[in-house]
Structure formats: C-alpha cells, structure tokens
Amino acid sequence: MINERLPKIWYGGDYNPEQWDQATMEEDIRMFELAGIDVVTLNVFSWARSQRNEETYDFQWLDRIMDRMAAEQIQVCLATSTGAHPAWMAKRYPDILRVDYEGRKRKFGGRHNSCPNSPTYRRFAPIMARKLAERYKDHPSLAIWHVSNEYGGYCYCDNCEQAFRLWLQERYGSLEALNADWNSGFWGHTFYDWDEIVVPNALSEEFGGNRTFFQGISLDYRRFQSDSLLTCYRLERDELKRITPDIPITTNLMGFYPELDYFEWAKHMDVISWDNYPAIDTPVSFTAMAHNLMRGLKSGQPFMLMEQTPSVQNWSPYNSAKRPGVMRLWSYQAMAHGADTVMFFQLRRSVGACEKFHGALIEHAGHEHTRVFRECATLGQELGTLGDKIVDSRSRARVAVIYDWENRWALDLSSGPSKALNYVDELHKYYDALFQMNIQTDIIGVEEDLDKYDIVIAPVMYMVKPGFAKRVERFVSEGGTFLTTFFSGIVNEHDLVTLGGYPGELRQLLGIWAEELDALLPGQQNEIVIKQEWGALRGSYSCGILCDVIHGETAEILAEYGSDYYKGTPVLTRNRFGKGQSYYVASSPDAAFLQALLANLCEEQGVKPLLNTPHGVEVAERVKDGRSYLFVMNHNAEAMTFDAGSANRIEILSGLPISGLTTIPGRDVMIMEGSAAGRP
C-alpha cells in the first residue's frame, strides 16, 4: 500500500519554499490546512542549494522545512534533487554535459541536462541520495522517496558511445552475432571491431529526428539509452534502499512518453507515479488509457498521481484554463483508474522563469480567495471524508490491450509504409471503442499474464518478441479471444523480417497470409463490406491509412474490401483455434466499425458494460474487501441522465441511496458503493 503512513488518498503536490521567505511559507501552511493538503513534494531541483562544491553540503535549510512539515503533520515525498546538476559541476566536470542529436556539446542550462553515462553524474548523484537518506531516515515526515524527476532525453557523447559498445558486447556476445542480427551486410555495414560502431544520430545513421537508414543500431540505441537512464535511477535507489529499506521509492513517469521503456523501469520501482497533463482538447478516453497504462505497469497496483495542474499549463501553444469543475472531475478520473494520490504541480506559483504562469493552488494573488483555491479546498474536504474507503482498491478487467515500447520504437524507425501510421493512435482507437461502452480495460505489456483476460487486443503488433506467439496461441487454444491488426507479425526483436509470409509467427494462429500492403494517401478511403450481418456489425464502414491484401487459409472471411484492385478480398477474418478464436483487422477502420466489432466480441465472451450511460459519461470501477465502487463521471458541461440499476447502492460523496434513473450534473462525479459479488 502506498498510503500506510497516512491511510487516505494523499492530497498535495510540489512545493518550493526555498524560493520564498519564512513568512511566505507560514502563510502557505495556513492555506494548506484550509485546502486539506496533507503531503508535499520537496527538494526536486535543489541540488545546487544543498551542494555548493565538491566537499560542501548544507541541509540546514531543508531541515527547517522538514521539521516545519512534521509540526503540521504534513507528510513529505522527498526528492533526491538530482534532476538538474549544479553549474559548478558542469564547469569543473564537462563530461556531465550532454551532446545533442546534432552532435553539439551542451552548456549548462535547462534541466534533465546530465549525460546518463557521465562518470561525474554517476559519482555525485548516488552520494546525494545517500546523504539525504542518512540525514532523514528517521524523520517523522518522510513518507516516500522521489528519485530525480521526469527522466528523459538521449545523449550522444563519447562516454555514451563507449558505453554503448560495452552494452552491445554484453547483449550479443560477439561481432558475428551482432552483424547477423543487424543484417549488417546491408549497405556495407559489416563491423570487424567494436570501436568501429558509432552512435546513431544526425552525423551518422539518422535524420529528421526519428528516421534511420539502419534500424538495427537505432533500435538498440533506444534500448541502451533507456537502460542507461534506468541505471542512474537504480544507483540512487540502491543507496536509499540500503539505508531506508522500509520507505517506498518512486520516480515520476509521463504516460506514453516515447523514449523510455516503462515496463522495464517498473520492475525497479516500489510505486508507479506519473504526471498527467492533458490539453483542454485531449480526448478523455486517452487520459483514461494513460492512467490504465500506469496501473498496468505493475499488474494493477495502485499508482500515484504525482503531478497535474490545478488550472492552466504553461507550455502548450494555447494554455486554456480548466473550466469550473474540471480539476475535480479529472482528479476523480485518476482515482477511478487506480490513483491513490491526488497531487499538483504546483502548490505556489513561481515568481519567475518558465513556470511562473503554470497553475498552482496558491496563485500570484497570494491568498485563498480565488476560484481555483476554492475548488481545491472542496476536493480536499471530500478526500478527507472518503478516508481509506478507496485506498488500495483494485480494478477488475476482462479485456486487455497490449502496448509495447520496443514495438513503438521499431514502428517509428521503420522506413515506411506510411507517415500517417501512429502506433499510440491505433491503440487509442481500440481503447476508445471499449471506453465508449464502459467496458473496463487494462493496458498491459507483452510479458503480462494473458490468462487473466477473456479478450486480448494487440493493435499493429509489428514486432513479435521471442515466445510471444506461443503464449498467445496457448491463450486462444484455452478459450481466449485474440485480435490483432494490419502490419502485425512482420519482424522479430531485431527488426528483421520473419520470412515465409506475413504475419510471420502469428500466421498459424490467425489462419491468413498477407501478400501486399497498400498505403493510402491522406483523405483516401477504402470500404469494409460485411459479408453477413453479425450482431451490431452490418452494412459497410470506411477504413484508411494502410490496407493489407490478405488471403484466408483456415480463417473465416467476415468482411471484404469494397474498392480498388483488391476489392472482394478479406479485410476482417476469424480463425477458430482450439477452444478460442483469433481475429484479424486488415486496415484502420472507423469508430463505428470498432464499436460494433468489439461489442460483438464482448457479447460472445459475456463481458458486460459497467453501466449504460449517455455519451460523455464515463464509468470505471474499483473493488476492495468485497465492495464495488463505481465512479460515474460526467465530462459534459450539461446534466445527463443514466440508469443506475436496481442494486442497493450508496453514493458515498453525498451519503444518499441511489438506483434507477439518475441525473448527474455537468462535470460532476458520483461514487456508487455496493456489493462486488456477482459482477463480471
């Protein structure tokens, strides 16, 4: 449990009192009590404040703040401060500075600016973590460690190049194996010595930021950089764990952030935490999907919402304010999908620099008489009333969608077939169809146990890793339903094509083979024509982006293309395999097709919606001690009516019984408690 020291939904956020005087901090603490703040994140970017030079460490300023928080019974999420190195360190040890994608050596500035393979960084960062752990190991306010901050960004310096060669030697064992797995005979890339290998950037193999002439090396460099940053995290984590073994450790992730393999990172984190910053026009289903990804990183364990803005962001082209009710609504959405904390960046607005216009609990006005503060205080009061009801409850899903960072890297680096192909967008199309039906859905990695689910969906599974195809075959043969799509089963983990016909290792399971792949131009569409009515699936639908030209082998043809030279060839197939069945969708269909298709699959497997609600009214469930908590969230500005069912339930925010036709105000939330028994 995240919240053992304070058994409720933690409420608070990033706080930087070192930027203010003592009187301001005292006024902030007064307002924290009004807002119900019970946890603060401290020391995120204070490395330069605590370490003036190689030998001099000064934590007296932090002692005063930690002790003041303890006096107010405010818990502390204590960061290690290593997200930005001090200027003196960059001046004295230039190896700590990154080299960018264009081959330019950075100067001091910004943040996340340390080379992950710098000997200097790897020496000083763990020392800082150790000194903090030694100093605060018994402090009454210390609740959780927060290592660094929002890891990310690649480096292409000489240290990284040398470390990359060592990483490759460990991975491949020999140059012969590397040359084979990289297909290095292409364009004369055969390597005869490890030091012939250079980093893939704009000076060598790559161009345009995410395009490459040589997929093998570029794919491995992304793995290497993710591992390098993870090593930095682990160096600090190990120091903290050695001294404070019972204090949980986290670092804040960023949803579908492309550069790091969070499934690998999650293995080394006690608690998943992440920073949620949707734009005003981000689909609410995408935010829900990102929450579910964070929940899925550790097999359904609750996570921390480490950051969100109370009002506005500062980095978007248009930084719109959250409308009244939206902050509260999105906070409950995070809880509904597995968050056991609601935390903000930031608690007081900075007076200067690039985050001075990013929203905060305490605005520049400096008092509690603002709309944003009043809304935050209302939420804080509600979270206090909820107590530990929701804490450590879990979600139950019978449907899962597979996401894989290495598959994403390989797709992004692929030379074709279409610049319009976006892996995360295709994933979201399937998730959104289930979201609109209120079907609880997990987002899982390729290593997750599939037997927990009735339906597993793997959109654009371009890369098939060792053992994955056999695991899916076993899942389907035992009665599961598996669905994948166009451009799947193409390559192995080295981005080498599996010869013998697409979809490669998935061919027997799917009962098809693909002859060609047609990339459609922007605005160009084909048609999915249903051969015979099947539940909600009837008539015709549009499709685009890519069209696989496929042939049925053992698979049944459910729909065909409606135009072009492959008119009349299959576009939707079903293959019986053991006790289960697998489906192949050979193009990127419209939303109506996906909702109809997935409604059919759910009906076949007996997967029911949590509730039937109007468009824009989201439902999610958490379960604890035999009790079900249904979160009903109205994302519309207008009131909506839905059928709450006949079960005996209590709406726990109001304490009122609820059943039958129920009206929920615009941008409002209901949490309906009842028995969890008998729910699918």
N, C-alpha and C positions, 0 to 999 in steps of 0.2 A: 504493500500500500504506500502511495506517495505521501499521504497526509497523516502518518501516525502521530507526529508531534502536535498536530492541530487537526483533529478529525472532523473536518468540514471541507467544503470547496474553498480552497485558498483564494484570496482576493487581494490583489495588489499590483505590483509592477516595478519597472526600472526606476530607480531613484538615485539622483546625483547630488547629494547635499554638499559634496566637496566643491561644487561650483557656486555655493552660496555661503552667506554668513550664518552664525549661530542663531540669530533672531529669526531669520527666514526658516531655518529648519524647525524651530519651535512652533512657528505658525503653521508650517506644513503638518507637523504631528497633530496639532489641534484639529486640522481639517481631515487628516486621515481617520481620526476617531469618528467624525461626522459621517464619513463615507463608508465606514466599515472595513477599512484597509487593515489586513492582518498579516501581510507578508510583503517584503520589499526585496528587490534585487539590487545589490550594492557592488561597487568596485569593478564594474565591467571594463572600463577603459582607464584605469588609474595606475597603470604600471609606472609611468613617469613620475607620478606623485609619490609612490612608495619606494622607488629605487632611483636615487639621484645620480649614482655612478656605480661602478663595479662592486664596490665594497659597502656602500652606504644604503641601508634600508631603514625606512621610517614608517611605522604603522600607528603612531600615536593618534594621528587624525582619524584613522579607521577604528581604533579602539573606542574613541569618544562616541562615534556614530553607532557602533555595535552595542555599546553599553546603553546608549540612549534608547535604542530599539528594544533592548531587553527590559528596560524600565517600563516601557509602554506595552510589553508583552506582544511585540511585533516580531514575527519570525523573519529570518534572513535567508534568502537564496544568495549565497556568497560566491561571486565570480572570482576567477583567478587573475583577471586583468590583462591577460596575455593576447588579447585581440588586436593590440596595436603596440609595437615596441617603442621605447623612448628614443628621442632624437640623438642623445649622446651615444646610444648603442649603434645607430646607423652610421654616425660619424666615425666612431672608433673601429667598428667591425662591418665594413661594407658588404661582406658576404651575406649579411642578413637581408639585403635588399633584393627584391625580385627582378628578373629580366622578363619583359613582357613578350607577347606573341610575335611582335615585330622585331624582337632581338634587342630592344633598348633597355639599358640598365636604369631602374627606377632610382629616384632620390627619395629622401624622407618625405612622408606626407600621406594623407588619407588614413586608411586603416586596412586590416587584412593585408598588410603590405610586407609580411615576413616570408622569406623563402622557406618552405617546409623542410628542405634538406640542408638548411644552413646549420653548420656546427655551432655557431653562436646562438641561434634561436633554440636549438635542441639542448644547449647547456643552460641558458639562463631561464627559460620558461619553466622547466621542472623545479629548479631551485625556488622560484617564486611560489609555485604551488606548495612545495614542501614547507617553506617558511610560514605561509598562511595556515597550513594545516597544523603545524606545531603551535602556532600562536592561538588559534581559535578552536582547537579540538574539543575543549570542554566548555565553550561559550554557550550560555543558555539559549541564545537566539539562533544559533546555527542549525538550519533545518535541511539544507541541501547544497551541494556544490554545483557551480555553474562554470565549466571549463571553457575558457576563451569566449568566443562569441561568433555565431554565424560563419563557421568555417567555409571557405570557398576561394576560388581563383587559382589559376595554374601559374607555375613558374617554369622558365626555360633557360636557366643559368647553367654554368659549368658544373656546379655542385649537383644540380638535378640530372644533368647529362651523365655524370659519373655514377650517380646512384641508380639511374635508370638501367645502365649496363649491368650493374650488380643484381638488380631486381630481375632482369631478363635471364641472367645466368642461373639464378635460383629457380625461376619459373620453367625454363626449357632444358637446363642441364648441359646442352651442347649447342654449338652453332649449327650443326647438321639438323637438329630438331627444329631450331628457330627458322632456318631457311625453308624447311619443308612446310611448317605451319604458317609462315608468312607468304608462301608462294613467291619467294624472293627471286626466282628466275624471271619474273615479270620485269621488263624494262631494266634488266641487268643489275638487279639489286642484291645479288649474292654477296654475303659477308664472309670474310675469311679471318677476321679478328674482331673481338668485341669492341675495341675502340674505334672501329670504322662506323659504328652506329651513332647517329646524332639525333638530337631531339627533333620531333616533327613540328615545325612551326612555319611561319611565313618565309623563313630563309631556306627551308628545305622541302618538305613534302606537302605542306598545307597552304591553302589560300582561302580568302574570304571568310576566315573565322571558324568554319566548321566543314570545310571541304578538303579532300585529300586525294593525292594520286596513289596512295599506298595505304589501304585500310588496315593492314595487319599492325603496322607500327603505330598508327594513330589511335587505334582501339586500345592497344596495350598501354600507350602513354596516358590515356584517361584512367585506366585501371591503376597505373602506377601513381599518378598524382592523387587520386582518391586514397590509395593506401598510404602515401606519404603524409598527407594531412591527418589521416587516422592515426598514424604512428605518433605524430605530435600530440594529438589528443590523449593517446594511451600513455605517453611519457608523463604527462601531468596527472592523469587518472591514477596511475600506479603509485605515485607519491602520495596522493590524497588517500587512496585506499589503504596504504601501508600504515598510515598514522590514524586515520578515522575510518576504520572498516565498516562501521555501522551507519555512516552518513551516506545517503544515496548521492550518485553523481550523474550529471546530465550535461549536455550542451545543446544549444538551440538550433534546430534544423529549420528547413524552409520549404516544406511541402514537396512539390515536384521539381525542386531545384535541380538543374540538369547535370552538374559537374561531379557530384559525389554519389556513391552507391550506398544509400542509407540502409539498405537491408544488411550490408556488411557492417556498417557502423553500429547498427542496433545491437549486434551481438556483444558489444563492449560498453553499452550504456545501461545503467540501472533503470533509468526512466527516460522515456522519449519526451522531448519538449520541442515545441515549434512555434514559429512566428507567422501569424495569419494576417495577411494584408490584401484582401480582395479590393478591387476597384469598385466604384459605385455601379458599374455595368457588368461586373463578373457574374456569370450565372450562379445562383445559389446552389445549384446541383454540383458545380465544380468545386465550390468551397466545401460542400459536404463530402465530395470524393477525396479531397485533400485531407480532411480530418480522418476519413476512414483509412487512407494510406498510413497516416501516422499511427493510428490504432493497430493497423496490420503489421507494422514493423516488428512488434514483439507479440505476435499471435493473440491480439485482442486485449492486451494490458492497457489500462487507462493511461492517458498521457497528460502532459502539462501544456496548456495554452500559455506560453511564456510571454508572447507579445501580441497585442493588437492595438489599434489606435482608438482612444475614446471618441474621436471626432474626425479630424482630417489627417491625410498623409501629406508628405512634402515632396515626393519625388515623381509623382505622376504628371503628365502634361497638364491635366486639369484635376486639381485636388478638391473635389466636391466634399462638402460636409455630410456626415452621416445624418440622415433625417431623424427627427424625434422618434424614439423607439427602436431604431435600427441597431444601436450599440447593444442594448439589452437583448434584442432578438438574436443577433449574431453571437452573443456570449452564450445564450442558451443553446443555440445550434451547436456550438463547440461542445458543450456539456452533453447534449443529446447523442453526439457521435463518439463520446469517450473521454472528454476532458474532465480532469478532477481539479483543475485550477482555472481561474479567470484572471489574467494579468495583462497589464497595459505597458506599452511604451508610449508615453512616459507619465510619471506622476506629477512632475512640474516641468513646464516648458523651459527650454534653454533660452538664455538671453541673447545668444549669438551663435554664429556658424550655421551649418547647413540644416540643422534640425530645429531651428528656432520657430519655424512655422508648422512643425509637426504637432499634432494634437496632444493634449495632456489632461489629466484630472484637474490640475490647477493651471488655469490659463494665465496669460500675461497680466490679466487684471489682478491676480494675486489673492482672490477671495472666493468664497463658496457661492456667491450669488450669480451663478451662470447656469444656463440650461444644461450644459454638459455635466457640471458637477452635480446638479440635482438628479439627473438621470443615473449617474454613477452611484450616488448615495442610495437611491431607491433600490438599485440592483444589490448593493452591499447589504442592505437591510434584508432583502429576500434571501440572499445566500446564507445569512446568519440564521434566519428562520428555518431554512431547509436542514441545517445541521449536517448530520452524517448520512441522511437518507440515500443520497445518490452516490456518495463516495465509495469507490472500489466496486461499483456495479459494472456489469459487463453487457455487451451487445450479443445478440444471437442472430446469425445469418445462415441461411441455407444456400445462398448464391454467392459466388466469389468471382471477381475479375482479376486477372493476373497482370501485374506490371513488373517490368524488369529494366533496371538502369542500363545494363550492358546491351540489351536489345535496342534500347533507345539510342545509345551511342552508335551502334552499328548501323541503324537506320539513318541517323543523321549524317553519318560519314559516307553512306552508300552513294555511288556515282549513278544517280537515277533511282527509280524510274520517273519520279515526279517531284518537283519542288513543293507541290501542294500537299504532299503526304506528311502529316504531322502525327506522330505516334500518340502523344497525350490527347490530342483532339479526337482521334479514333477511339481511344479508351473512353473518353468522356461521352461519346455518342451512346455507347452501350450502357454506361453507368446512368446517364440521364434518363434513358428509356425505363430503367428499373426504378429510378428515383421518382419519376412521374407517377408510377403505380404504387408508391410506398412499399416497395419490396426491399427489405433490409439486405444490404450487400456489403461484403468485405472486399477490400483491396489487398491482395496478397502477393508474395514473391514466388518465384519458381521452386523454392525449397520447401514451401509450406505443405503441410499435410492436407491432401485433397479429400481424404475420406470424410472430413467433417461436413462436406457440402454435397448437395444434390445436383447443382448446376455449376459448372466452371467455364468461364468465358475468357479466351485469350486472344484479343484483337491483334492483328498484324504481328504474329509470333514469328518474325523473320529469322531470329536466331534460336536454334534448338540446342540447348546445353546437354552435356552427357547425362544420360539416364532419364531425362525429362519425358521423352516419348514413351518409354516403357512405363513410367509412373502414370501417365495419362491413360495408356492402354489398360493398365490394371484398374484404374478408377472407373473407366467406362465398362469394362467387362464385368465389374461387380454391380452394375446398375446405374452408374452416374451418367449425366448428360454433359457433353463437352462441345463447345462451339469455338471455332476459330474462323479466320477470315483470309481474304486475299493477301498475297505476299507473305505467306507463312510457310515455315518449314524449308526455308531457302538455304541457310548457311549453318555451319557449326560455330563453336565458340571462338574460332579464329577468323571468322568471316570468310571461310572457304565454302564454296557451293557444294552441297550434297548432291553428287551426280546420280543419274538414273531417273531423273524426272522430279519436278516439284509435286507435292510438298515434302519431298525427302523422307525423313524418318516418320513423318505423320501420314504417309500415303496409305499404308495398310489400315490404319485406324479410320481414316476419312473415306476410303474407298473411291478416290478420284486420282486423276493426274492432270497437271496443268501444262498446256502446250505453249501458250504465249501470255504476255502481259501487255495490255494496252493502256497507255497513259492518256487521259482525256484532257483537252485544253480547258482553261478557265471558262466557266459558263456552259461547257459542253456536258450533255447528259445522255445516259442510256436509260433503258427501261427494264424493270423487273416485272415479268408477267407470271402470275401464279397459275400453275397448270390445273390445279383443282382447289376449291375452297377448303381451307383448313382453319377452323376456329375463326379468330379475328382476321386472319390473313386471306385476302381475296382481292381480285382485280389486278391493278398494276401500280407500280411505285417507281420513283426516279432513283437513279444511282449515278455516281461520278467518281472523279479522281483517278481510280485505277479499275480496270476490268480484267480479271483472269479469264482466259479462254480455257475451260476445263472439260474433261471427259469423265463420265461416270464409269467406274469399274464395278464395284459391288454396291455403290451408293444409289439410292433412290433420288430421282430428279423431282424437286418440288416446284421450282420456278426456272424460267428461261429468260435470256436477254430478248429485248423487243426490237432491237435495231442493230445496224452495222453488219459487217460481214460475218460476225459470229451470232447473228440473230438465230434464236432457236436452240442455242447451246446452253448448258446448265449455268445458273447463277446462284441457286440455292439447292443444296443436297443434304440428304440424311442417310447415314450409314448405320445399320444395326451391327453392334459389335459386342458379343457376349450378351450380358443381360441389359446393356445400356445402348446408347446411341450417340453418334457424333454428327455435328452439323458444320457445313462449310458455306460461308457467305463470300461470294467471289468478287464483290465490288463494295463500294462505300455507299450504303443506302440512305434514304431519307429517314426522318424521325418516325414517320407514320409506320413504315415497314418494320423498324426495330421494335416499336411498342407492340405491334401486332405479333411479331415473331416471338418476342420474349414473353408476352402474355401467354402464348400457346405453350412454350416450354415450361413456364411456371405452373400452368394448369396441369400439364402432364405429370409433373412431379409433386403436385399438391402443395405448392408454395403459395400462400395467400398473402394479400396485402395486409399491412398492419391495420389500416383503416382505409376507407374510400373517402377521399376529400376532393374539394374543388382544386383547380389548377392554382398553384402558388401556395398551397397549404401543405407543408412538409410534415411527415410523421417519422419519428425514429423511436427506438425502444432500448432501454437499459434494464437489466434484471439483477436482483440481489435478494438473497435469502427467501426465495420463493415469491417475491413481489415483482411485479412488472411496472415500469414507469414509462408511459407513453408520452413523448414530447410532441405536442401539436403546435406548429409554428406557422403563423400566417405572414408570408412575405409580401402580401398585397397591402396596398395603402387602405383598401376598403375592407369592411367587415365581411366575413364569409360564414356560411352555414354548412355543417357537416353532421353526419350521423355518428355519434359517439358509441353506438351499440347499446345492448341491453345489460351488459355486465355491470356489477356493482362496483363503481369506481369513485374515487375522491380526487378532486382537483386540488393538489396539495399547496398551491400558492394562495388559493382563497379559502381552502378548507371545506368547499361545498361539494355535495354529491353531484355526479354528472352522468347522464345517459341520454339516449335518443337524440333528436335533432338539437344541435347546439350551435350557437353563434359565437364566433371568436372575432374580437375587434381587429382592425387593421394593425399590422406589425406587432401583434401580441403573441403571447405564449401561454399554453396550458400544459400542465404536467399531470397526467391522469394515472393514479396509483390503483392497482388491483392485483388480483392473484395471477401469478405467472403460469399456473398449471394449465395444461392443455393447449397452450399456444404453439403453433408450428415453429 
